[in-house]
Amino acid sequence: MAIAFHTFLLQLLLFFFASFADANDTRKTYLVQIKVGGHPYGSSSGHKELLGEVLDDDSTVADAFIYSYKESFTGFSASLTESERQKLMRRREVLEVSRSRNLKLQTTRSWDFMNLTLKAERNLENESDLVVAVIDSGIWPYSELFGSDSPPPLGWENKCENITCNNKIVGARSYYPKKEKYKWVEEKSVIDVTGHGTHVASIVAGRKVEKAGYFGLAEGTMRGGVPNAKIAVYKTCWRVIRKDGRADSVCREDNILKAIDDAIEDKVDIISYSQGFISRLQKDKVSWAFLRALKNGILTSAAAGNDGNYYYTVANGAPWVMTVAASLKDRYLETKLELEGEDKPIIVYDTINTFETQDSFYPLLDEKASAESTRKRELIAESNGYSILSNYEKDEGKDVFFEFAQINLLDKAIKEREKGAIVLGSRSYDFNESKKLQFPITSIFLDEQKQGKLWEYYKKDQSKERLAKIHKTEEIPREEGWVPTVAHLSSRGPNCDSFLANILKPDIAAPGLDIIAGWPENVKLSSERPSDDYRHLRFNIMSGTSMACPHATGLALYLKSFKRWSPSAIKSALMTTSTEMTDEGYEFAYGSGHLNATKVRDPGLVYETHYQDYIDYMCKLGYNTEKLRSHVGSDKIDCSKTEIDHDADLNYPTMTARVPLPLDTPFKKVFHRTVTNVNDGEFTYLGEINYRGDKDFDEIIVDPPQLTFSELGETKTFTVTVTGISKRNWKKNKAFMTRNTWLTWTEKDGSRQVRSPIVIYSINGPKACM
């Protein structure tokens, strides 16, 4: 049952990893990457011609051809047999033929928590001209969150499939995969049948809706970060039933590339991407497509992944992508199980019980011990303001409890109209404040530690009836002075790619836990037991980096409504004005810190990194010229004359370097950086090294220690030299890291501060990463 449980958990958090079709499938979907130049197969017609030359006798181009790419990828996708794939691989024009991998999907208070309140100054005219591309599971267009009074941007061409575009949803297209091995639950349509895409889109740009909430929880005004911006939907994720009967989502790589292709051609302002997997750059075609988007002035905000508190698990780690971790909010959800006669209740943080607190104490019933019982029992549930009562008014009613491995007993509890359900789980399930269960019955989940208290109470006095009361979940404010922390589910760096070892990822953290946002009214609320759930609502609570990503997207769009800056300047402003955080993973958990809208419009200085800078960086690291040309679609790239430098630097807002093992070795690292003044007038900034806690370095020198600017757009270059010894100080003394250390440029006689974390580290990684 552990496998089934983890499958359910992935569905709950909606961030998934690569998987492939059965080897027995006759035809499979492949991405055919073409070399740049020197052949006649570079166009769409050329792609079809090349495909036709390798097809088996019983195949046709019309049946095998899927997509030709113009903006995001050099090549095409096709449905191929093994012999056709091998023939393509032998063609000199072809660089690579790879399987199209399957990716799966990764608020009332959250924007206030980031200081982007309803009272924040807005540039409404510019904001309404911005378009966010949401590449996800579609949208529920009938939600009141997706309306607008302002027209689409001037020159924008509405493209909507099977729905009518409006002033908010200005684009809606779907990319239906080849049906290889699944039972397809939905037809080709942009309508969201999972809820994920609707939730994400409403966080970014949902319009203001009063009196939003989730059965009395998180009540307030729901709205996106940029409620006047427009949404272009690109549906790439589809609900399916696998051969073993499990419900799942399929998000094919070839479809995602085509969606990016269209988003670039549509000239959107930003891409919000809550999908991904851990992958090396050499194989990660989606990340290279995002570099092409950046070349066209489009920033990509992407989820860091939900692989938990493990290092080398961060996804979407390319330096041209803004990679977003998930943080906790300044409020948390608490559920109590009260035991009659006991002074203190059992309190848990991993349950959402939307039903009212039970009206009295009810007898506990061990469902395993009463499997033969046929007594009818009463279930009191709240849905849309009314109660559902059974016809068995004289029956006693009980709270049943059972192991999570016997979750099928929940069906029995509902059918027999129990008062409530107490679900018991083992410690290996790793539930915590980040991961929550909810069921369509009054319920609470107890992990191994908490259930021990229940068993102690249940077995204490067998002569007495044991009574319990399950309370409705409550939203509790955190104590004053609480510092934002990263969710346990959020993936950690460093990057699992030697080419990216000196880039700190994730870049930033944003609220991703217990986020209430829009939900399709045709989709049931519970992803754990959807077949049993009768509840439908306009909003739902979800958690994951999928929810953090659109918060960063929204703040970036908010900034763009005031400043027509480059993607890297916008990203820099978000990172250098962020708030300090705490976590045992330090900067590999949260990057620069927590998003904070207070100063994002006036960062003072920004670190600009242009398209060519990324190309030069990859060349210096020794990336293959032919592959790089194909990745970016240009035959003008030539790395052969570039001197290899594995310590090459990129003008990034953070400063990171991996130093070689063994530990306890002296190191010296020099960072070269250039900052751009983004304000009119004369300004002087003083450089200062700050650290919190232990000092993990010998010396850090900033040269020059003072920067003076006299005009808007002026640039200044400086170096930061870090020396020390890689002493064991981290990850149970098996690794080294300079923790909570940063350079701050502080405006003299002013309030602007530009903060950049400094991370020197030495750690053994998984073999797959080395």
N, C-alpha and C positions, 0 to 999 in steps of 0.2 A: 504493500500500500504506500510505501514511501515514494515510489515513482509517481503514483497517481497524485499524491499530495503535492509534490513539487510541480507537476503539470498544472494543477489548480492554482498554485501560487504564481506561476508565470502568467497565467491568464489574469489573475487579480492585479498584478503590478504592470502588466502590459509592456514589458520590455523583453525582447526575445533574441535568440541567438541562431547561428546558421544551422540549417539542416538540409538534407538532400533527398531526392526521390529514391524509391526503391531501385535496386540494381536491375530488377527484372523488367522495368518499363522499357518498351521497345524504343520509343522516342523520348528525348529529354530536351529541356530548353538550355541552350548554350549562348554565351556572349562571345562573339568572334571579333577579336581586337586586331585591327589592320595596321600595318606599318604606314608611315607618312611618306608620300612621294615615291616616285620611281615605278609606278604602275597605274593602270587605268581604272582601278576599282574603288576610288575614293568617294564616289557619289552614291546616291540611293540606287540608281539604275545599275551602277557598277557593283554594288553589293549583291543585287539580285543576279547579275550575270555570273559573278564568282560562285554564288551558291548553286546556280543551275549547272555549273561545270563539275560539281562534285556529288550531286544527288544520285541516289540509287535509281535503277530503272523504273521502279514503281512509285517514285516520289515526284511531286511537282513543286515549283517555286511558290505557287499560291498557297499550298498547304504548309510548307516548311517555314516560309519567311514570316517573321513577327514584326520587328521594328528596324528602321534605319535611323541612326542618330546623327544629328547635325551639331548640337551645341555642347552636349555633356560627355560624349564618348566617341572615339574613333573606331567605327565599325558598325556591326548590326547584331541582332539576336535572331536565332532560328531554332526550330525543333528538328533535331538531328538523330539519326541512328548512329551506332558506334562506328560503323564503317565510313559514314559520311564525315564524322568528326575527325577520324584519322586521316582521311583524304585532305581535309581542310588544313590540318596541322602540317602536312607535307608541302603546302603551298608556300613559296618564298614570300608572298605578299602578306602572309598572316603572321602576326606576332604571337598570338595566344588564342586558344579556344578553351574556355572555362565554363563550368556549370553556373547557371544563374542561381545564386544562393538564395535561400529563403530567410528573410529577416522577419522578425515579429515585433509587434509594437512594444515599446518601452512605456471672484471668490470673495467671498465677503470680506475677510480680514487680511488676506495675503498681500494685497496691494497696499493697504494701510501699513502693514508691517514693514514694507519696503519704502515707506514714506512717500508713495505716490497716491496721495489721498484725493478725495473728490474735490478738494479745494485747491489742488495743485494748478499752477498756471498752465494754460494750454493754448496752442496755436491751432485753433479749430479748422481754419481753412487749409493749412498745410497738412494737418493730420488726416483730413478727409480725402486727400489726394494720394495717400500711401496705401499700397496693396501688399498684404502678407500672403505668401504661398504656404498653405498648410498641406504637407504631404503625409497622408494618414489614411484613416479608414472611412473617409467620407464625412458627411454632415447631415444633421437633421434641420432642413431649411425652414421648417414651420415654427421653430422656436422664436419667441418674442425677443430673444437676445440678438437675433440676426435680422434686424431691421435698421433702417437709416433714413434720415430726412434729406441728406445731401446726395447729389448725383455721383456717378462714377467719375474717376479722374478724366480730364480732357484727353482725348486721343486713345483712351482705353477701349479695347474691343471685347465686349462680353462674349464669353464662350461657355455656355451651360448645357449639359446633357441631361435629358429627361426631367429637368426642373426648369423653372423660369428664373432667370437672373433678376435680382432686385438691387436696390441701392447699397446693400451691405454685401451680399454674395455676388461678386462680379465675374466669377469664373467657377465652373464645376465640371471636372472631367474625370473619367475613370479609365483604368488600365487593367483589362481583364486578362488573367494569365491563361496559359495553355492548361487544359485539364489533364494533368498527368496521373494522379493517383488518389485523388480525393473525391468525396461526395460533396458537391457544391450546394451550399445552403441558399445562396443568393444569386440572382441574375445580375447582368451588367447594369449598374446603376450607381449614382453618387450618394444615394441614401445610406446613412450610417446605421448598421444593424448591430454594432458592438458598443457604441457610445464613446469610444476612445477619441475619435476625430472631432466629434461635437464638443467634448470636454476641453480638448486642447484649443480648438478655434475660439471658444468662448472666453478662455483665459486671456488670449491675446487681444481680441477685438470685440468681445460681446458688448452690446449696448447696455446702458444702465437699466436694471430691473429692480424695483422696490420689493421689499418683503420676501426676499429669497431665503431659502433655508432647507434643511433636510430633517423633516419630522421634528422640528423644534430645535435642532442643533445648528450652530453657526448662522444664526439668523441675522439678516442685515440687507444691505444693498449689494446686489451682484453686478459686476461690470468687468470688462476687460481692461488691460492696461492702456490701450488706445481705443476707446469705445467709438470713435468716429472713423477709424481706419476701415478699409475694405478687405474682404477675404476672397482669395482665389483657392479653390479646393482641388486637390489632385489626389484622387483615391487610388491607392496602391495596395491596400490590405483588404483581404476578403475572408469571410467566415466559411469554414469547411468542416466536414466530418472526416476524420482519418479512417483508415481501414480497420483499426481496432475499436472504432466507435467513439473516439475522443473528439470533442469539439475543439477547434483550434483556429488560428488565423494564419493566412498565407500572404506574405509580402515579398514578392519576387524581385530580385535585383534588376532584371531587365526592365520591369515595369517602372521601378523607381528611377532608373536612368532616363527613361522616356519622359517621366513626369518632370524631372529636372530640366531636360531638354526643352520642354514646353514652357516651363517657368522662366527660363532664360529668354526664350523667344518672346514671351509675353511681357518681359521687362518689369517683373515684380520688384519690390523694394527690399524684401528680405525673405528668406526661407526658414520655416520652422519645421524641424525634423526630429520627431520623437521615436525614431527607430534606430537600428544599428546592431553591430556585433563587434567582437574583438578581432582585429585583423591587421596584418602587416600592410603597409602602403603598397607594396608590390602587387597585392591581390585585391586591394580595396578600391574598386573602380568608382564607387559612389563618392569617396572622398576626393578623388581627382576631378569628378564632375563638379564638386563644390568649388574647386580652384578655378574652373572655367566660369562658374557663376561669379566669383570674386572679380575676375578679369572684366566682367560686365557690370561691376559696381554693386553686386548683390552679396550681402553678408548672410552666412548660414549660421543659425543657432541650433545646436544639436544636443540631445540627451547623452549624458556620460555613461549611462547603463545602470542596471539594477542588480549587479552581480555581488552585492554585499561587501562586507568589510574585509576585502582581500586585495592585496597589492597586484599590480600588473593586470588589472581587469577593466581599465577605462576604455570605453569605445569612442568612436568619432574623434580620434586624437590628433588629426592633422592640424598643423599650426595655423592654417587659414580658416579653420572652423572655430566658432565660439562654443566650447564644450562646457556643459552646465551640470553641476552636481545638485543633489536634492538636500535641502536643509529642513529642520523642524521649524515650526512657527512659534510665536510667542504665546500660544495656547495649546492645550492638549486635551485629549478625550479620555475620560475615566469612567469605568463601569464597576459597580460594587455587587458582591454576593453577600448578603446578610444571613448569618446563621443564628437561629433563635437561641438565646441564652449565652451567646458569645459577645464579649465586650467590643471586639474589633471586627469589621467586615473584611472579606477578602477583596482586595482592590486590584484590578487589572487595567492594562493600557492597550491591549491588543484585540479588543472587541468593540464593535459598534452595535449596541442594542437599541433599535429605534422604537421599541414598544414601551408603553408606559410602565413605570415601576409596579410590580405586582401588588394587588390591593391588600394582601395579607401573606402570612407565612404558609407555605405548602409543603406537604410531606415529600421527602427525597425518595426516589425510586431508582435502584440500580437496574437499568434496563436489561443487563445480561442475566440478572437473577430472576427476572420476571418475564422471560421470553414467551412463556405460554399464556401470559395474561391476555384476556380478551376484553377487559373492562373498558368502556368508553369514557373518555375524559374530556375536559373542557379546555379550550384554547381561547384566551382573550387577546386580541390583536387590534392594533390601531392602524387604519389605512384611510387616508383622505378624510380624517375627522370623524369616522364612525367606528363602532366596535363590531366584531364578528363573534357571535356567541353560538355555542352548540345547543342542541335540543335536550341535552342530558343534564338538566339543572340540578338533579339530586346527587349526581356523582361527585366524588371527593376531589379529583384532579390532583396531579402531582407534578413536581419538577423531576424530569428524568435526567440521568447522566450516563455517558458512555464514552469510550475511547474514540479519538478522531479516526483511527483505522476502521472503525465500524460506523462511519458517517452515514451509511445507508440506513441506519436506525433513525436518522432524522426524518426520513419519509414516514416511518412508523409512528414517530412522536407526533407528527402533524396530522396523520390520518386518524390516530386514536385520540386526537385533541387533548394532548398533554398541556399542562399549564405553562411549561417552559422546558428548555433543554440546556444542560451543562455539558459542554464538549471538552473532553480531556485529551491533551496532546503531550507528546514526549519532548524532551529538551532538544532533541535533534531537529525539531521543526523550526527552532530558532525564531520564534515569534518575539517581538519586542514592540516598542513604541512605533516603529516604522511600518509594521505589517499587521493589518487588522482583518479579523473575520467578522462577518455578519450573516445571519440566517433569517429566513422569513418566519421566525417564531421568536418569542421572548427567549433570549439565550445569552450565554456567556462562555468564553473559552478560558480554560485553565491549563497553563503549562505544567511541567513536571513539578516545579517548586510549589506553585500555588495549589495544585491538586492534592499535595501531601496534607495540607491543612484541612481540605475537605474530607479526605479519608480518615484523618485523625478524629474529626468531629463525628463522622458517620459510624465509626466503630467504637466510639467512646463508651456509650451506654446502650447496649442492644435492647434493653427493656423499654426504652423511651422512644417515642416517635421523633425522628429527626426532621426538622423543619427549616426551610430556606426561602429567601426572597431575592429575586433578581431585580436590580434597579435599572432604570433607563440610563443610558450613557449621558454624561454631562460634559460640557466644555469648560475647562478650568484655566484661568489666566496663570501664567508662570510668575515666579517671584520677581520682585523688582531687581533690576540689575542683571537679569539673566542674559548671557551671551549666546548668540546663535550657534548651534552645533549641527553637524552633518548627520543625516539619517543613516542608520546602519545598512540599509539596502543600497545606498549609493556606491557605485564602483569607484575604486581608488587607482591612482597612478602608482608608479611612473608608467610611461608609455611602453607597451609591449612591442617595441620596434626599435632596433639599434639606430635607425635613421632619425628617430625622434627622441632619443634618450636625453637630449639637452633641452627639451621643451617641457615646461611644467604643465601637466594636465591633471584634473580638469582646470579650466580657466577661472571659473566663478561658481558661486553657489546661490541658489534661489529657493524660495519655498516650494516644497514638493510633497509634504505630508498632510493628509487630511484636507485636501483642497476641494472646496465645493464649487462646482461650475455646471454649465449646461449639460443636459442629458436628453436623449431622444425619448419621447413619451411612448414609443412603440417597443422600447427595450426594457426588459425587467432589470431591477436594481442590483440583484445579487449575482455575482459571477461565480460564487461557490456552488449554489444550488439553484440555477435559473429555472429548472423544470418545476420546482416547488414554489417559486416566488410569484405571488399574485400582485406585488406592489409596482406601481408605475408613478413616476414623478418627473417634474421638469428639471430637477437638479439631482446631482449625485456627488458622493464623496469618493475621491480616488487619491492614490499615492504613487509616487515614483518619480524618476528623473524625467519621465514623459510630461509630468505636470510642472516640474521646475523649468524645463526648456522654454515653454511659452511665456513664462514670466520674464526671462531674459530677452526673448524676442520682443515682447511688449515694451520693455524699457528701452531697448535699442530703437524701436520705432518712435517712441516718445521723443527721444533725443533727436532723431532724424527729422522730426516735424519742426524743430528749431534750427538744426544745423545740417547743412547739406555736405557732411563730411564723408570721407572715404570709409569703407568697411572697417579697415584697421584702426582708424582714428576713433570711430564709434566704439569698437571693442575695447580699445585702450582706455577710453573715458569711463566705461563701465567697470573696468578692472581696477584702475588706479584710485577711484573714489569709493571703492567698496569698504565694508566694515570688517574689522578684525574678527576672527572666529577662534573657536577651540575645538580640538578633536584629537584623538590618539594617533590619527594618521597625518596630522598636521597639514601642511600645504598640499600633500598628495591626496587629501580628502576634499579640500575646498578651494584650492588654487589661490587666487588673490584675496578672497574673502567673500563676504555676503553682499549681494546687490543692495545699493542704497541710492534712492532717487534724489536725495537731498542736494547733492553737489554735482550730479552727473552732467548737468548742462553747463557747468563752469569748471572743467577739470584743470584749467591753467595750462598744462603741457600735455601733449600726447606723443605716443610712440607710433610713428607711421611705418608701415611695412607694405610695400607695393608688390604687385604680381611678379615683376622681374626679380625682386629680392628672394622670393620663394624658389624660383627657378635656379638662381645662382647658389642658393643655400644647398639645394639638393645636388647640384653639380659638385660643390666642394666636398660633400659627404660621399661622393663616389657613385652617385646613381647612374645607371646605364642610360646612355644618350638615346638609343633607339626606343627604349621603353618610355623615357621621359617625353620624347617627341610625340609618341602615340597617345600618352596620357593627356597631354594638353593640346594635341592637334596642331602642332607647328613643326615644320621642317627646318626652321631657323635656329633651333637649339643645338649647340655643340659643346659638350662637356669635356671633350678630349684635350682642350688647351687649358683647362682649369686645374690648378694644383690641388690635389686631395688634401683636405684638412679636417680630420675627424673631430677637432675642437672648434669647428666653424661656428660663428655667432650669427644670430638673427636679431634684428632690432625689435625685440619682443618686450611687452610690458613687465614680464617677470624675468629673473636671471637664474638659470638652472644649469648645472653641469654634473654629469656622473663621473666620479673619479674611480680609477681601477682598483680592484682588490689586489693584495690582501688588505685587511683593515690595519689600523695603527701605522699608516703610511703618510708621510708629509705630502701636502698638495699645495698648488698655487694655481689659481684660475683668474684670468683677466677677461672681463666683459666689456665690450665696446657698445655704446648706446648713443642714439641721437634723439633729441626731443624737439618738438615743434611748439612754438608759442601760438596759442589760439585766441589771444586777446589783443585789442588795440592798446597802445601805450607802452611805457617803459616799466619793466619788472625785473627784480632780482630774486633769485631762488638760492637758498642755502641747503647744501646736501648734508644729511645726517643719517648715521647708522643707528637703528633702534633694534632692540631685541627684548623678548619677554622670557623670563625664566633663566635657565642656564645658558652660559655663553659657549657656543659650540665651535668657535673659531679662534685663531690667535689674533688676527688683525684684518680689518677691511679698510681700504683706502679709496676715497673718492677723489678723482682728479679731472678737472679742477673742482674744488669744493664749493664753488660759487658760479652761478650762471646768470648773465645779465642780457636781457632782451630789450630791443628798442622799437620793434615793430611787429605787427601781425604777420604770422607765417615764417618768422625768423627761426632758424634751427641752430642748435648747439650740440656739440659732441663731447662726451666724457667717458671715462673708464672707471670701472670698479674692480679692484684687485683684492681677492680673498685668499688668505693663507691660513694653514692650520694643519692638524693631524687628524686623520679619519679614525678617531677613537670610537669604540663601541658605545653607543648611547641610545639606541632606538630598536624597536621591534625585538624586545627581550634580549638586548645587547648582542644581536646577530648582525647589526647593520649600523651605518653612520648616516647622520643627516643634520644639517644646520637648520634648526627648528625655530619658528617664530622670529625670524630675522628679516629685516627689510631696510631698504633705502628710502628715505623720505626727502623729497625736495619741497621745502617750505618757503612760501613767498615772504620776503622780507617786508615787514610792516603791512602784512595782508593776511588773508584767511585761507588761501588756497594751499592744498597739500597734495602731492603726487607720490603715492606709495607703491613700491615695487618689492615683492618678496625676493629674497636671495636664498636659493636652495642648492647646496652642494651635498651629494649623497653617494653612498657606496653600498650596494645591496645585491645579493644573489637573486636572480630572477628564475622563473620557470624555464625549462629547457626550450620550450616553444618560443620563448621571447629572445633567446640569446643568438 
